[in-house]
């Protein structure tokens, strides 16, 4: 299995676990919230690294940062909402480096309402792109 397919497989598994956590999180359990954020961080990392592998497989090299990869994904219509993905990157950076309960609660709301659907859409678009 080539690298883009391996990365996609790992990304899909992480997405499924994030979706499961999102469905179970009701906003009342700090431990569940922390777990959801961890799953989000992991899924986001796999998302951009999967995109990187896809682009490299297509001959695009030198895209080494999440922001550059997201911009390329938007330019090539792999993602439809660049602002959402850049916001997701900002939130991933906030959860990794700073812990603030109000920020964590807001990020969990965004994970449930915006980010999980965006990850699902990305899985489908990458699958389509790899099958072309």
Chimera marker file (.cmm) of the C-alpha trace (Angstrom):
<marker_set name="trace">
<marker id="1" x="0.000" y="0.000" z="0.000" r="1" g="1" b="0" radius="0.5"/>
<marker id="2" x="1.477" y="3.385" z="-0.982" r="1" g="1" b="0" radius="0.5"/>
<marker id="3" x="1.991" y="6.146" z="1.543" r="1" g="1" b="0" radius="0.5"/>
<marker id="4" x="-1.110" y="8.219" z="0.653" r="1" g="1" b="0" radius="0.5"/>
<marker id="5" x="-3.322" y="5.156" z="1.103" r="1" g="1" b="0" radius="0.5"/>
<marker id="6" x="-1.664" y="4.223" z="4.399" r="1" g="1" b="0" radius="0.5"/>
<marker id="7" x="-2.035" y="7.786" z="5.666" r="1" g="1" b="0" radius="0.5"/>
<marker id="8" x="-5.657" y="7.897" z="4.528" r="1" g="1" b="0" radius="0.5"/>
<marker id="9" x="-6.376" y="4.632" z="6.340" r="1" g="1" b="0" radius="0.5"/>
<marker id="10" x="-4.901" y="6.028" z="9.566" r="1" g="1" b="0" radius="0.5"/>
<marker id="11" x="-6.751" y="9.329" z="9.105" r="1" g="1" b="0" radius="0.5"/>
<marker id="12" x="-10.050" y="7.499" z="8.583" r="1" g="1" b="0" radius="0.5"/>
<marker id="13" x="-9.531" y="5.494" z="11.771" r="1" g="1" b="0" radius="0.5"/>
<marker id="14" x="-8.742" y="8.649" z="13.758" r="1" g="1" b="0" radius="0.5"/>
<marker id="15" x="-11.778" y="10.394" z="12.244" r="1" g="1" b="0" radius="0.5"/>
<marker id="16" x="-14.024" y="7.479" z="13.272" r="1" g="1" b="0" radius="0.5"/>
<marker id="17" x="-12.724" y="7.684" z="16.851" r="1" g="1" b="0" radius="0.5"/>
<marker id="18" x="-13.192" y="11.462" z="16.902" r="1" g="1" b="0" radius="0.5"/>
<marker id="19" x="-16.728" y="11.092" z="15.593" r="1" g="1" b="0" radius="0.5"/>
<marker id="20" x="-17.450" y="8.474" z="18.265" r="1" g="1" b="0" radius="0.5"/>
<marker id="21" x="-16.089" y="10.781" z="20.982" r="1" g="1" b="0" radius="0.5"/>
<marker id="22" x="-18.042" y="13.714" z="19.597" r="1" g="1" b="0" radius="0.5"/>
<marker id="23" x="-21.266" y="11.715" z="19.663" r="1" g="1" b="0" radius="0.5"/>
<marker id="24" x="-20.674" y="10.678" z="23.289" r="1" g="1" b="0" radius="0.5"/>
<marker id="25" x="-19.567" y="14.091" z="24.587" r="1" g="1" b="0" radius="0.5"/>
<marker id="26" x="-22.442" y="15.964" z="26.236" r="1" g="1" b="0" radius="0.5"/>
<marker id="27" x="-20.503" y="18.946" z="27.572" r="1" g="1" b="0" radius="0.5"/>
<marker id="28" x="-20.659" y="17.922" z="31.225" r="1" g="1" b="0" radius="0.5"/>
<marker id="29" x="-17.629" y="15.696" z="31.720" r="1" g="1" b="0" radius="0.5"/>
<marker id="30" x="-14.168" y="17.289" z="31.902" r="1" g="1" b="0" radius="0.5"/>
<marker id="31" x="-12.425" y="13.995" z="31.202" r="1" g="1" b="0" radius="0.5"/>
<marker id="32" x="-14.565" y="13.376" z="28.114" r="1" g="1" b="0" radius="0.5"/>
<marker id="33" x="-13.848" y="16.944" z="26.968" r="1" g="1" b="0" radius="0.5"/>
<marker id="34" x="-10.115" y="16.430" z="27.351" r="1" g="1" b="0" radius="0.5"/>
<marker id="35" x="-10.342" y="13.127" z="25.471" r="1" g="1" b="0" radius="0.5"/>
<marker id="36" x="-12.309" y="14.746" z="22.655" r="1" g="1" b="0" radius="0.5"/>
<marker id="37" x="-9.684" y="17.472" z="22.347" r="1" g="1" b="0" radius="0.5"/>
<marker id="38" x="-6.905" y="14.851" z="22.228" r="1" g="1" b="0" radius="0.5"/>
<marker id="39" x="-8.739" y="12.977" z="19.492" r="1" g="1" b="0" radius="0.5"/>
<marker id="40" x="-9.213" y="16.246" z="17.609" r="1" g="1" b="0" radius="0.5"/>
<marker id="41" x="-5.494" y="17.057" z="17.824" r="1" g="1" b="0" radius="0.5"/>
<marker id="42" x="-4.564" y="13.601" z="16.556" r="1" g="1" b="0" radius="0.5"/>
<marker id="43" x="-7.131" y="13.676" z="13.745" r="1" g="1" b="0" radius="0.5"/>
<marker id="44" x="-6.040" y="17.132" z="12.630" r="1" g="1" b="0" radius="0.5"/>
<marker id="45" x="-2.398" y="16.029" z="12.482" r="1" g="1" b="0" radius="0.5"/>
<marker id="46" x="-3.313" y="13.014" z="10.383" r="1" g="1" b="0" radius="0.5"/>
<marker id="47" x="-5.511" y="15.165" z="8.111" r="1" g="1" b="0" radius="0.5"/>
<marker id="48" x="-2.763" y="17.553" z="7.081" r="1" g="1" b="0" radius="0.5"/>
<marker id="49" x="-0.143" y="14.829" z="6.883" r="1" g="1" b="0" radius="0.5"/>
<marker id="50" x="-2.445" y="12.774" z="4.653" r="1" g="1" b="0" radius="0.5"/>
<marker id="51" x="-2.908" y="15.797" z="2.407" r="1" g="1" b="0" radius="0.5"/>
<marker id="52" x="0.864" y="16.252" z="2.351" r="1" g="1" b="0" radius="0.5"/>
<marker id="53" x="1.348" y="12.620" z="1.256" r="1" g="1" b="0" radius="0.5"/>
<marker id="54" x="-1.288" y="12.987" z="-1.469" r="1" g="1" b="0" radius="0.5"/>
<marker id="55" x="0.317" y="16.157" z="-2.814" r="1" g="1" b="0" radius="0.5"/>
<marker id="56" x="3.806" y="14.615" z="-2.711" r="1" g="1" b="0" radius="0.5"/>
<marker id="57" x="2.488" y="11.566" z="-4.560" r="1" g="1" b="0" radius="0.5"/>
<marker id="58" x="1.208" y="13.971" z="-7.220" r="1" g="1" b="0" radius="0.5"/>
<marker id="59" x="4.629" y="15.639" z="-7.470" r="1" g="1" b="0" radius="0.5"/>
<marker id="60" x="4.063" y="18.688" z="-5.261" r="1" g="1" b="0" radius="0.5"/>
<marker id="61" x="7.002" y="18.892" z="-2.896" r="1" g="1" b="0" radius="0.5"/>
<marker id="62" x="8.057" y="21.503" z="-0.393" r="1" g="1" b="0" radius="0.5"/>
<marker id="63" x="4.689" y="21.830" z="1.343" r="1" g="1" b="0" radius="0.5"/>
<marker id="64" x="5.980" y="21.321" z="4.865" r="1" g="1" b="0" radius="0.5"/>
<marker id="65" x="3.640" y="23.245" z="7.145" r="1" g="1" b="0" radius="0.5"/>
<marker id="66" x="-0.020" y="22.661" z="7.909" r="1" g="1" b="0" radius="0.5"/>
<marker id="67" x="-0.925" y="26.189" z="6.784" r="1" g="1" b="0" radius="0.5"/>
<marker id="68" x="0.755" y="25.788" z="3.374" r="1" g="1" b="0" radius="0.5"/>
<marker id="69" x="-0.844" y="22.403" z="2.892" r="1" g="1" b="0" radius="0.5"/>
<marker id="70" x="-4.300" y="23.733" z="3.815" r="1" g="1" b="0" radius="0.5"/>
<marker id="71" x="-3.877" y="26.632" z="1.390" r="1" g="1" b="0" radius="0.5"/>
<marker id="72" x="-2.911" y="24.198" z="-1.385" r="1" g="1" b="0" radius="0.5"/>
<marker id="73" x="-5.868" y="21.974" z="-0.487" r="1" g="1" b="0" radius="0.5"/>
<marker id="74" x="-8.171" y="24.979" z="-0.823" r="1" g="1" b="0" radius="0.5"/>
<marker id="75" x="-6.544" y="26.091" z="-4.100" r="1" g="1" b="0" radius="0.5"/>
<marker id="76" x="-7.032" y="22.594" z="-5.546" r="1" g="1" b="0" radius="0.5"/>
<marker id="77" x="-10.574" y="22.352" z="-4.136" r="1" g="1" b="0" radius="0.5"/>
<marker id="78" x="-9.825" y="19.417" z="-1.848" r="1" g="1" b="0" radius="0.5"/>
<marker id="79" x="-11.258" y="21.528" z="0.963" r="1" g="1" b="0" radius="0.5"/>
<marker id="80" x="-14.064" y="23.985" z="0.386" r="1" g="1" b="0" radius="0.5"/>
<marker id="81" x="-13.770" y="26.352" z="3.326" r="1" g="1" b="0" radius="0.5"/>
<marker id="82" x="-10.264" y="27.653" z="3.885" r="1" g="1" b="0" radius="0.5"/>
<marker id="83" x="-11.291" y="29.851" z="6.823" r="1" g="1" b="0" radius="0.5"/>
<marker id="84" x="-12.792" y="26.878" z="8.667" r="1" g="1" b="0" radius="0.5"/>
<marker id="85" x="-9.612" y="24.845" z="8.247" r="1" g="1" b="0" radius="0.5"/>
<marker id="86" x="-7.367" y="27.737" z="9.275" r="1" g="1" b="0" radius="0.5"/>
<marker id="87" x="-9.588" y="28.208" z="12.324" r="1" g="1" b="0" radius="0.5"/>
<marker id="88" x="-9.187" y="24.500" z="13.012" r="1" g="1" b="0" radius="0.5"/>
<marker id="89" x="-5.394" y="24.947" z="12.813" r="1" g="1" b="0" radius="0.5"/>
<marker id="90" x="-5.573" y="27.856" z="15.262" r="1" g="1" b="0" radius="0.5"/>
<marker id="91" x="-7.676" y="25.759" z="17.641" r="1" g="1" b="0" radius="0.5"/>
<marker id="92" x="-5.281" y="22.819" z="17.368" r="1" g="1" b="0" radius="0.5"/>
<marker id="93" x="-2.424" y="25.184" z="18.225" r="1" g="1" b="0" radius="0.5"/>
<marker id="94" x="-4.385" y="26.617" z="21.175" r="1" g="1" b="0" radius="0.5"/>
<marker id="95" x="-5.106" y="23.174" z="22.620" r="1" g="1" b="0" radius="0.5"/>
<marker id="96" x="-1.509" y="22.024" z="22.240" r="1" g="1" b="0" radius="0.5"/>
<marker id="97" x="0.149" y="25.046" z="23.824" r="1" g="1" b="0" radius="0.5"/>
<marker id="98" x="-2.354" y="26.678" z="26.154" r="1" g="1" b="0" radius="0.5"/>
<marker id="99" x="-5.020" y="25.183" z="28.355" r="1" g="1" b="0" radius="0.5"/>
<marker id="100" x="-7.931" y="27.433" z="29.177" r="1" g="1" b="0" radius="0.5"/>
<marker id="101" x="-11.248" y="25.889" z="30.194" r="1" g="1" b="0" radius="0.5"/>
<marker id="102" x="-13.442" y="28.405" z="28.343" r="1" g="1" b="0" radius="0.5"/>
<marker id="103" x="-11.364" y="27.911" z="25.185" r="1" g="1" b="0" radius="0.5"/>
<marker id="104" x="-11.591" y="24.137" z="25.590" r="1" g="1" b="0" radius="0.5"/>
<marker id="105" x="-15.389" y="24.265" z="25.893" r="1" g="1" b="0" radius="0.5"/>
<marker id="106" x="-15.668" y="26.452" z="22.781" r="1" g="1" b="0" radius="0.5"/>
<marker id="107" x="-13.321" y="24.209" z="20.828" r="1" g="1" b="0" radius="0.5"/>
<marker id="108" x="-15.383" y="21.148" z="21.775" r="1" g="1" b="0" radius="0.5"/>
<marker id="109" x="-18.502" y="22.879" z="20.478" r="1" g="1" b="0" radius="0.5"/>
<marker id="110" x="-16.679" y="23.598" z="17.225" r="1" g="1" b="0" radius="0.5"/>
<marker id="111" x="-15.418" y="20.014" z="17.045" r="1" g="1" b="0" radius="0.5"/>
<marker id="112" x="-18.962" y="18.687" z="17.333" r="1" g="1" b="0" radius="0.5"/>
<marker id="113" x="-20.623" y="21.275" z="15.123" r="1" g="1" b="0" radius="0.5"/>
<marker id="114" x="-18.026" y="22.117" z="12.462" r="1" g="1" b="0" radius="0.5"/>
<marker id="115" x="-14.856" y="20.073" z="12.557" r="1" g="1" b="0" radius="0.5"/>
<marker id="116" x="-16.212" y="16.518" z="12.582" r="1" g="1" b="0" radius="0.5"/>
<marker id="117" x="-18.276" y="17.172" z="9.425" r="1" g="1" b="0" radius="0.5"/>
<marker id="118" x="-15.276" y="18.865" z="7.762" r="1" g="1" b="0" radius="0.5"/>
<marker id="119" x="-13.047" y="15.860" z="8.504" r="1" g="1" b="0" radius="0.5"/>
<marker id="120" x="-15.702" y="13.535" z="7.059" r="1" g="1" b="0" radius="0.5"/>
<marker id="121" x="-15.893" y="15.616" z="3.901" r="1" g="1" b="0" radius="0.5"/>
<marker id="122" x="-12.103" y="15.579" z="3.604" r="1" g="1" b="0" radius="0.5"/>
<marker id="123" x="-11.987" y="11.780" z="3.888" r="1" g="1" b="0" radius="0.5"/>
<marker id="124" x="-14.439" y="11.529" z="0.982" r="1" g="1" b="0" radius="0.5"/>
<marker id="125" x="-12.591" y="14.073" z="-1.175" r="1" g="1" b="0" radius="0.5"/>
<marker id="126" x="-9.229" y="12.384" z="-0.632" r="1" g="1" b="0" radius="0.5"/>
<marker id="127" x="-10.761" y="8.997" z="-1.445" r="1" g="1" b="0" radius="0.5"/>
<marker id="128" x="-12.165" y="10.444" z="-4.690" r="1" g="1" b="0" radius="0.5"/>
<marker id="129" x="-8.842" y="12.088" z="-5.553" r="1" g="1" b="0" radius="0.5"/>
<marker id="130" x="-6.888" y="8.868" z="-5.006" r="1" g="1" b="0" radius="0.5"/>
<marker id="131" x="-9.311" y="6.878" z="-7.153" r="1" g="1" b="0" radius="0.5"/>
<marker id="132" x="-8.944" y="9.197" z="-10.162" r="1" g="1" b="0" radius="0.5"/>
<link id1="1" id2="2" r="1" g="1" b="0" radius="0.2"/>
<link id1="2" id2="3" r="1" g="1" b="0" radius="0.2"/>
<link id1="3" id2="4" r="1" g="1" b="0" radius="0.2"/>
<link id1="4" id2="5" r="1" g="1" b="0" radius="0.2"/>
<link id1="5" id2="6" r="1" g="1" b="0" radius="0.2"/>
<link id1="6" id2="7" r="1" g="1" b="0" radius="0.2"/>
<link id1="7" id2="8" r="1" g="1" b="0" radius="0.2"/>
<link id1="8" id2="9" r="1" g="1" b="0" radius="0.2"/>
<link id1="9" id2="10" r="1" g="1" b="0" radius="0.2"/>
<link id1="10" id2="11" r="1" g="1" b="0" radius="0.2"/>
<link id1="11" id2="12" r="1" g="1" b="0" radius="0.2"/>
<link id1="12" id2="13" r="1" g="1" b="0" radius="0.2"/>
<link id1="13" id2="14" r="1" g="1" b="0" radius="0.2"/>
<link id1="14" id2="15" r="1" g="1" b="0" radius="0.2"/>
<link id1="15" id2="16" r="1" g="1" b="0" radius="0.2"/>
<link id1="16" id2="17" r="1" g="1" b="0" radius="0.2"/>
<link id1="17" id2="18" r="1" g="1" b="0" radius="0.2"/>
<link id1="18" id2="19" r="1" g="1" b="0" radius="0.2"/>
<link id1="19" id2="20" r="1" g="1" b="0" radius="0.2"/>
<link id1="20" id2="21" r="1" g="1" b="0" radius="0.2"/>
<link id1="21" id2="22" r="1" g="1" b="0" radius="0.2"/>
<link id1="22" id2="23" r="1" g="1" b="0" radius="0.2"/>
<link id1="23" id2="24" r="1" g="1" b="0" radius="0.2"/>
<link id1="24" id2="25" r="1" g="1" b="0" radius="0.2"/>
<link id1="25" id2="26" r="1" g="1" b="0" radius="0.2"/>
<link id1="26" id2="27" r="1" g="1" b="0" radius="0.2"/>
<link id1="27" id2="28" r="1" g="1" b="0" radius="0.2"/>
<link id1="28" id2="29" r="1" g="1" b="0" radius="0.2"/>
<link id1="29" id2="30" r="1" g="1" b="0" radius="0.2"/>
<link id1="30" id2="31" r="1" g="1" b="0" radius="0.2"/>
<link id1="31" id2="32" r="1" g="1" b="0" radius="0.2"/>
<link id1="32" id2="33" r="1" g="1" b="0" radius="0.2"/>
<link id1="33" id2="34" r="1" g="1" b="0" radius="0.2"/>
<link id1="34" id2="35" r="1" g="1" b="0" radius="0.2"/>
<link id1="35" id2="36" r="1" g="1" b="0" radius="0.2"/>
<link id1="36" id2="37" r="1" g="1" b="0" radius="0.2"/>
<link id1="37" id2="38" r="1" g="1" b="0" radius="0.2"/>
<link id1="38" id2="39" r="1" g="1" b="0" radius="0.2"/>
<link id1="39" id2="40" r="1" g="1" b="0" radius="0.2"/>
<link id1="40" id2="41" r="1" g="1" b="0" radius="0.2"/>
<link id1="41" id2="42" r="1" g="1" b="0" radius="0.2"/>
<link id1="42" id2="43" r="1" g="1" b="0" radius="0.2"/>
<link id1="43" id2="44" r="1" g="1" b="0" radius="0.2"/>
<link id1="44" id2="45" r="1" g="1" b="0" radius="0.2"/>
<link id1="45" id2="46" r="1" g="1" b="0" radius="0.2"/>
<link id1="46" id2="47" r="1" g="1" b="0" radius="0.2"/>
<link id1="47" id2="48" r="1" g="1" b="0" radius="0.2"/>
<link id1="48" id2="49" r="1" g="1" b="0" radius="0.2"/>
<link id1="49" id2="50" r="1" g="1" b="0" radius="0.2"/>
<link id1="50" id2="51" r="1" g="1" b="0" radius="0.2"/>
<link id1="51" id2="52" r="1" g="1" b="0" radius="0.2"/>
<link id1="52" id2="53" r="1" g="1" b="0" radius="0.2"/>
<link id1="53" id2="54" r="1" g="1" b="0" radius="0.2"/>
<link id1="54" id2="55" r="1" g="1" b="0" radius="0.2"/>
<link id1="55" id2="56" r="1" g="1" b="0" radius="0.2"/>
<link id1="56" id2="57" r="1" g="1" b="0" radius="0.2"/>
<link id1="57" id2="58" r="1" g="1" b="0" radius="0.2"/>
<link id1="58" id2="59" r="1" g="1" b="0" radius="0.2"/>
<link id1="59" id2="60" r="1" g="1" b="0" radius="0.2"/>
<link id1="60" id2="61" r="1" g="1" b="0" radius="0.2"/>
<link id1="61" id2="62" r="1" g="1" b="0" radius="0.2"/>
<link id1="62" id2="63" r="1" g="1" b="0" radius="0.2"/>
<link id1="63" id2="64" r="1" g="1" b="0" radius="0.2"/>
<link id1="64" id2="65" r="1" g="1" b="0" radius="0.2"/>
<link id1="65" id2="66" r="1" g="1" b="0" radius="0.2"/>
<link id1="66" id2="67" r="1" g="1" b="0" radius="0.2"/>
<link id1="67" id2="68" r="1" g="1" b="0" radius="0.2"/>
<link id1="68" id2="69" r="1" g="1" b="0" radius="0.2"/>
<link id1="69" id2="70" r="1" g="1" b="0" radius="0.2"/>
<link id1="70" id2="71" r="1" g="1" b="0" radius="0.2"/>
<link id1="71" id2="72" r="1" g="1" b="0" radius="0.2"/>
<link id1="72" id2="73" r="1" g="1" b="0" radius="0.2"/>
<link id1="73" id2="74" r="1" g="1" b="0" radius="0.2"/>
<link id1="74" id2="75" r="1" g="1" b="0" radius="0.2"/>
<link id1="75" id2="76" r="1" g="1" b="0" radius="0.2"/>
<link id1="76" id2="77" r="1" g="1" b="0" radius="0.2"/>
<link id1="77" id2="78" r="1" g="1" b="0" radius="0.2"/>
<link id1="78" id2="79" r="1" g="1" b="0" radius="0.2"/>
<link id1="79" id2="80" r="1" g="1" b="0" radius="0.2"/>
<link id1="80" id2="81" r="1" g="1" b="0" radius="0.2"/>
<link id1="81" id2="82" r="1" g="1" b="0" radius="0.2"/>
<link id1="82" id2="83" r="1" g="1" b="0" radius="0.2"/>
<link id1="83" id2="84" r="1" g="1" b="0" radius="0.2"/>
<link id1="84" id2="85" r="1" g="1" b="0" radius="0.2"/>
<link id1="85" id2="86" r="1" g="1" b="0" radius="0.2"/>
<link id1="86" id2="87" r="1" g="1" b="0" radius="0.2"/>
<link id1="87" id2="88" r="1" g="1" b="0" radius="0.2"/>
<link id1="88" id2="89" r="1" g="1" b="0" radius="0.2"/>
<link id1="89" id2="90" r="1" g="1" b="0" radius="0.2"/>
<link id1="90" id2="91" r="1" g="1" b="0" radius="0.2"/>
<link id1="91" id2="92" r="1" g="1" b="0" radius="0.2"/>
<link id1="92" id2="93" r="1" g="1" b="0" radius="0.2"/>
<link id1="93" id2="94" r="1" g="1" b="0" radius="0.2"/>
<link id1="94" id2="95" r="1" g="1" b="0" radius="0.2"/>
<link id1="95" id2="96" r="1" g="1" b="0" radius="0.2"/>
<link id1="96" id2="97" r="1" g="1" b="0" radius="0.2"/>
<link id1="97" id2="98" r="1" g="1" b="0" radius="0.2"/>
<link id1="98" id2="99" r="1" g="1" b="0" radius="0.2"/>
<link id1="99" id2="100" r="1" g="1" b="0" radius="0.2"/>
<link id1="100" id2="101" r="1" g="1" b="0" radius="0.2"/>
<link id1="101" id2="102" r="1" g="1" b="0" radius="0.2"/>
<link id1="102" id2="103" r="1" g="1" b="0" radius="0.2"/>
<link id1="103" id2="104" r="1" g="1" b="0" radius="0.2"/>
<link id1="104" id2="105" r="1" g="1" b="0" radius="0.2"/>
<link id1="105" id2="106" r="1" g="1" b="0" radius="0.2"/>
<link id1="106" id2="107" r="1" g="1" b="0" radius="0.2"/>
<link id1="107" id2="108" r="1" g="1" b="0" radius="0.2"/>
<link id1="108" id2="109" r="1" g="1" b="0" radius="0.2"/>
<link id1="109" id2="110" r="1" g="1" b="0" radius="0.2"/>
<link id1="110" id2="111" r="1" g="1" b="0" radius="0.2"/>
<link id1="111" id2="112" r="1" g="1" b="0" radius="0.2"/>
<link id1="112" id2="113" r="1" g="1" b="0" radius="0.2"/>
<link id1="113" id2="114" r="1" g="1" b="0" radius="0.2"/>
<link id1="114" id2="115" r="1" g="1" b="0" radius="0.2"/>
<link id1="115" id2="116" r="1" g="1" b="0" radius="0.2"/>
<link id1="116" id2="117" r="1" g="1" b="0" radius="0.2"/>
<link id1="117" id2="118" r="1" g="1" b="0" radius="0.2"/>
<link id1="118" id2="119" r="1" g="1" b="0" radius="0.2"/>
<link id1="119" id2="120" r="1" g="1" b="0" radius="0.2"/>
<link id1="120" id2="121" r="1" g="1" b="0" radius="0.2"/>
<link id1="121" id2="122" r="1" g="1" b="0" radius="0.2"/>
<link id1="122" id2="123" r="1" g="1" b="0" radius="0.2"/>
<link id1="123" id2="124" r="1" g="1" b="0" radius="0.2"/>
<link id1="124" id2="125" r="1" g="1" b="0" radius="0.2"/>
<link id1="125" id2="126" r="1" g="1" b="0" radius="0.2"/>
<link id1="126" id2="127" r="1" g="1" b="0" radius="0.2"/>
<link id1="127" id2="128" r="1" g="1" b="0" radius="0.2"/>
<link id1="128" id2="129" r="1" g="1" b="0" radius="0.2"/>
<link id1="129" id2="130" r="1" g="1" b="0" radius="0.2"/>
<link id1="130" id2="131" r="1" g="1" b="0" radius="0.2"/>
<link id1="131" id2="132" r="1" g="1" b="0" radius="0.2"/>
</marker_set>
